[in-house]
Amino acid sequence: MMAVAVRRAPGVDGASFAFGASTLSLALVLIAVPRASWAVVGRDAGAAAPPAPVSAPATAAGPPRAVDGRELIVPIPGAERLRVDNPLGGIVVRAWDRADAMHIIADKQSSSPEALARLRVHFTAWAGGEISIEARVEAGGRERALPLSASRVDLVIEVPAELGVEAKTFGGDLSVIGLRAGARLETTGGRIVVNDVHGRVITHQLRGGQSVAAVEGDVDLDGVEGHMHLDRLGGTRVEARVVDGDIRAEDLRSDDVRLSATTGTVVLFGVLRPHAHYDLRSYGGEVRVAVVGAPAGFELRARSSVPVVSSIPLATLWQKGDRLRAVTASSGGRAGLASTAPGGTGPAGTAGRPVVELSSVLGRVVVESVPLVDRLQ
């Protein structure tokens, strides 16, 4: 049996705990005390009962809203992974300085106190080291994972940095900050923000856009609609795919970079690493590489229906139809690539050179040199 330092707040009717050999379940919406008087284990026995949810005053934008904010600190001994599912709003997961506990903040709002009372947030600790937090709505005598137009629940969760995180929303934004065991994020219509994370990052998104920065680990981003911004990524591999949207990548320190868009522009800005492989593709948009520096030059493999635009001198090795293979003129021309057959892939980074593959079926391929000062501004 798992012991927990949480008790029901006095004066809250209907709160219940489900104890068992493998799980502990808390109905956060019922047992957590209001933010004005929260504590780790509830209030003192003699304290006044928590106030009922109140309606916010009416504004010109709409009718009054019933609101309720709750906080809870829960001990999580032995926890290894957190799963959060919130179809009713947004999720923020950020690291804090405690390794033995989790801090949960739930902000609820709805069109009426009655509708507000049907919103639930559940915390479950499993014996295998997994923690789950779920937002649900009571409808028809059952709790359901349904998004609502007139109600929402927003969650802010502070966790030990070494806790692995998986989070999912429907229309709410998703943010993770300061984690050290990676993150797996999924949303239908929210924006994804990742900052200062170590470990593998995986995202799946239907629409909303993504901003991923300061990650030390492999990155795999998938989106249908929305722009992607990648900055200061240091894993072995970076892969980003979007159907309708642009991709802008800056300061990627990975050896394998693959960026692809169907209708949008793909831009890579930064230093090209020796021996690295860059593969940038778009069907209908422009593909651009702004090179800050390439110590050993680089090899270019391009495909475009219009001539490649380059401000960097190139020595053409092979060209057929819309395909071009060249090297920077200062990197030794043909000499270093004599062993590679025309049109073949060859060894990446021959003689220390990075390989840059740029492809656009309908748009331009652009290669340019940019002073380092542009990156700093």
Residue pairs with C-beta under 8 A, 6 or more apart in sequence:
1 19
1 20
1 21
2 19
2 24
2 125
2 127
4 24
4 26
4 74
4 75
4 125
5 40
5 41
5 75
6 26
6 31
6 40
6 41
6 42
6 72
6 74
7 41
7 42
8 15
8 17
8 31
8 42
9 15
9 31
9 32
9 33
9 42
9 43
9 50
10 42
10 43
10 45
10 47
10 49
11 48
11 49
11 50
12 30
12 31
12 49
12 50
14 30
15 27
15 30
15 31
16 27
16 30
17 24
17 25
17 26
17 31
18 24
18 25
21 127
22 126
22 127
23 124
23 125
23 126
23 127
24 124
24 125
25 122
25 123
25 124
26 72
26 74
26 122
26 123
26 124
27 120
27 121
27 122
28 70
28 72
28 104
28 106
28 120
28 121
28 122
28 123
28 133
29 70
29 106
29 108
29 119
29 120
29 121
30 120
31 42
31 72
32 38
32 70
32 71
32 72
32 104
32 106
33 39
33 42
33 43
33 50
33 70
33 71
33 72
34 50
34 51
34 68
34 69
34 70
35 69
35 70
35 71
35 105
37 43
37 47
37 50
38 70
38 71
38 72
38 73
40 73
40 101
43 50
52 113
53 66
53 67
53 68
53 108
53 113
53 116
53 117
54 66
54 67
54 113
55 64
55 65
55 66
55 67
55 112
55 113
56 64
56 65
56 66
56 67
56 109
57 64
58 64
63 111
65 109
65 110
65 111
66 109
66 110
66 111
66 112
66 113
66 115
66 116
67 107
67 108
67 109
67 116
68 107
68 108
68 109
68 116
69 105
69 106
69 107
69 108
70 105
70 106
70 107
70 108
70 121
71 103
71 104
71 105
71 106
72 103
72 104
72 123
73 101
73 102
73 103
73 104
74 101
74 102
74 104
74 123
74 125
75 100
75 101
76 100
76 101
76 102
76 125
76 131
76 160
76 163
77 100
78 129
79 102
79 125
79 129
79 130
79 131
79 160
79 163
80 129
80 130
80 163
80 164
81 129
81 130
81 131
81 163
81 164
81 165
81 166
82 93
82 102
82 130
82 131
82 132
82 133
82 157
82 159
82 163
82 164
82 165
82 166
82 167
83 130
83 131
83 132
83 133
83 166
83 167
84 91
84 93
84 132
84 133
84 134
84 155
84 157
84 165
84 166
84 167
84 168
85 132
85 133
85 134
85 135
85 145
85 167
85 168
86 133
86 134
86 135
86 153
86 154
86 155
86 167
86 168
86 169
86 170
86 172
87 135
87 145
87 146
87 147
87 169
87 170
88 119
88 135
88 137
88 146
88 147
88 148
88 151
88 152
88 153
88 170
88 172
89 107
89 135
89 152
89 153
89 154
89 155
89 169
89 172
90 154
90 155
90 169
90 172
90 173
90 174
90 175
90 190
91 154
91 155
91 157
91 167
91 169
91 172
91 173
91 174
91 175
92 155
92 156
92 157
92 175
92 176
92 177
93 157
93 158
93 159
93 165
93 167
93 175
93 176
93 177
93 179
93 183
94 156
94 157
94 158
94 159
94 175
94 176
94 177
94 178
95 158
95 159
95 160
95 161
95 177
95 178
95 179
95 180
96 103
96 158
96 159
96 160
96 161
98 158
98 160
99 160
99 162
100 160
102 131
102 157
102 158
102 159
102 160
103 157
103 158
103 159
104 121
104 123
104 133
104 155
104 156
104 157
105 155
105 156
105 157
106 121
106 135
106 153
106 154
106 155
107 153
107 154
107 155
107 156
108 116
108 119
108 151
108 152
108 153
109 116
109 151
109 152
110 116
110 118
110 119
110 148
110 150
110 151
110 152
111 150
111 151
115 150
115 151
116 151
118 137
118 138
118 139
118 151
119 135
119 136
119 137
119 138
119 151
119 153
120 135
120 136
120 137
120 138
120 143
121 133
121 134
121 135
121 136
121 153
121 155
122 132
122 133
122 134
122 136
123 131
123 132
123 133
124 131
124 132
124 133
124 134
125 131
126 132
131 163
133 155
133 157
134 145
135 145
135 153
135 155
136 143
136 144
136 145
137 143
137 144
137 146
137 148
137 151
138 144
139 146
147 170
147 171
152 172
154 172
159 165
159 179
161 178
161 179
161 180
161 181
162 180
162 181
163 179
163 181
164 181
164 182
164 183
164 199
165 176
165 179
165 181
165 182
165 183
165 184
166 183
166 184
166 185
167 174
167 176
167 183
167 184
167 185
167 186
168 185
168 186
168 187
169 186
169 187
169 188
169 190
170 187
170 188
170 189
170 190
171 187
171 188
171 189
171 190
172 187
172 190
173 187
173 190
173 191
173 192
173 193
173 208
174 185
174 186
174 187
174 190
174 191
174 192
174 193
175 192
175 193
175 194
175 195
176 183
176 185
176 193
176 194
176 195
176 197
177 195
177 196
177 197
178 195
178 196
178 197
179 196
179 197
179 198
179 199
180 197
180 198
180 199
181 198
181 199
182 197
182 198
182 199
182 200
182 201
182 202
182 217
183 194
183 197
183 199
183 201
183 202
184 201
184 202
184 203
185 192
185 194
185 201
185 202
185 203
185 204
185 205
186 203
186 204
186 205
187 204
187 205
187 206
187 208
188 205
188 206
188 207
189 206
189 207
189 208
190 205
190 208
191 208
191 209
191 210
191 211
191 226
192 203
192 205
192 208
192 209
192 210
192 211
192 212
193 210
193 211
193 212
194 201
194 203
194 210
194 211
194 212
194 213
194 215
195 211
195 212
195 213
195 214
196 213
196 214
197 214
197 215
197 216
197 217
198 215
198 216
198 217
199 216
199 217
200 217
200 218
200 219
200 220
200 235
201 212
201 215
201 217
201 218
201 219
201 220
201 221
202 220
202 221
203 210
203 212
203 220
203 221
203 222
203 223
204 222
204 223
205 222
205 223
205 224
205 226
206 223
206 224
206 225
207 223
207 224
207 225
207 226
208 223
208 225
208 226
209 223
209 226
209 227
209 228
209 245
210 221
210 223
210 226
210 227
210 228
210 229
211 228
211 229
211 231
212 219
212 221
212 228
212 229
212 230
212 231
212 233
213 229
213 230
213 231
213 232
213 233
214 231
214 232
214 233
215 232
215 233
215 234
215 235
216 234
216 235
217 234
217 235
218 235
218 236
218 237
218 238
218 254
219 230
219 233
219 235
219 237
219 238
219 239
219 240
219 254
220 237
220 239
220 240
221 228
221 230
221 239
221 240
221 241
221 242
222 240
222 241
222 242
223 240
223 241
223 242
223 243
223 245
224 242
224 243
224 244
225 242
225 243
225 244
225 245
226 242
226 244
226 245
227 242
227 245
227 246
227 247
227 248
227 264
228 240
228 242
228 245
228 246
228 247
228 248
229 248
229 249
230 238
230 240
230 247
230 248
230 249
230 250
230 252
231 249
231 250
231 251
232 250
232 251
232 253
233 249
233 251
233 252
233 253
233 254
234 253
234 254
235 254
236 254
236 255
236 256
237 254
237 255
237 256
237 257
237 258
238 249
238 252
238 254
238 256
238 257
238 258
238 259
239 257
239 258
239 259
240 247
240 249
240 258
240 259
240 260
241 259
241 260
241 261
242 260
242 261
242 262
242 264
243 261
243 262
243 263
244 262
244 263
244 264
245 261
245 263
245 264
246 261
246 264
246 265
246 266
246 267
246 285
247 259
247 260
247 261
247 264
247 265
247 266
247 267
248 267
248 269
249 257
249 259
249 267
249 268
249 269
249 270
250 268
250 269
250 270
250 375
251 269
251 270
251 271
251 375
252 268
252 270
253 273
254 273
254 276
255 273
255 275
255 276
255 277
256 276
256 277
257 268
257 276
257 277
257 278
257 279
257 280
258 279
258 280
259 266
259 268
259 279
259 280
259 281
260 266
260 279
260 280
260 281
260 282
261 281
261 282
261 283
261 285
262 282
262 283
262 284
263 282
263 283
263 284
263 285
264 282
264 284
264 285
265 282
265 285
265 286
265 287
265 288
265 363
266 280
266 281
266 282
266 285
266 286
266 287
266 288
267 288
267 289
267 290
268 278
268 280
268 288
268 289
268 290
269 290
269 292
269 370
269 375
270 290
270 291
270 292
270 375
271 291
271 292
271 293
271 294
272 278
272 291
272 293
272 294
272 298
272 354
272 356
273 354
274 295
274 296
274 349
274 352
274 353
274 354
275 348
275 349
275 352
275 353
275 354
276 348
276 349
276 354
276 355
277 348
277 349
277 354
277 355
277 357
278 289
278 354
278 355
278 356
278 357
279 357
280 287
280 289
280 356
280 357
280 358
280 359
281 287
281 357
281 358
281 359
281 360
282 359
282 360
282 361
282 363
283 360
283 361
283 362
284 360
284 361
284 362
284 363
285 360
285 362
285 363
286 360
286 363
286 364
286 365
286 366
287 304
287 358
287 359
287 360
287 363
287 364
287 365
287 366
288 364
288 365
288 366
288 367
288 368
289 356
289 358
289 366
289 367
289 368
290 368
290 369
290 370
290 374
291 298
291 312
291 367
291 368
291 369
291 370
292 370
292 371
292 372
292 374
292 375
293 372
294 328
294 353
294 354
295 352
296 331
296 351
296 352
296 353
296 354
297 327
297 328
297 330
297 331
297 332
297 353
298 327
298 328
298 331
298 353
298 354
298 355
298 356
299 325
299 326
299 327
299 331
299 337
299 350
299 353
299 354
299 355
299 356
300 308
300 310
300 314
300 324
300 325
300 326
300 327
300 328
300 356
300 358
300 367
301 323
301 324
301 325
301 355
301 356
301 357
301 358
302 308
302 323
302 324
302 325
302 326
302 357
302 358
302 359
302 365
303 322
303 323
303 324
303 358
303 359
303 360
303 361
303 365
304 322
304 324
304 358
304 359
304 360
304 363
304 364
304 365
305 322
305 360
305 361
305 362
306 364
308 314
308 324
308 358
308 365
308 366
308 367
309 364
309 365
309 366
309 367
309 368
310 366
310 367
310 368
311 367
311 368
311 369
312 328
312 367
312 368
312 369
313 328
313 329
313 330
314 326
314 327
314 328
314 329
314 367
315 326
315 327
315 328
315 329
315 333
315 334
316 324
316 325
316 326
317 325
317 326
317 327
317 334
317 337
317 342
318 324
318 325
318 342
318 343
319 325
320 342
320 343
323 343
325 342
325 343
327 333
327 336
327 337
327 353
331 351
331 353
332 351
336 350
336 351
336 353
337 346
337 350
339 346
340 346
340 347
340 350
346 355
348 354
348 355
349 355
356 367
358 365
358 367
359 365
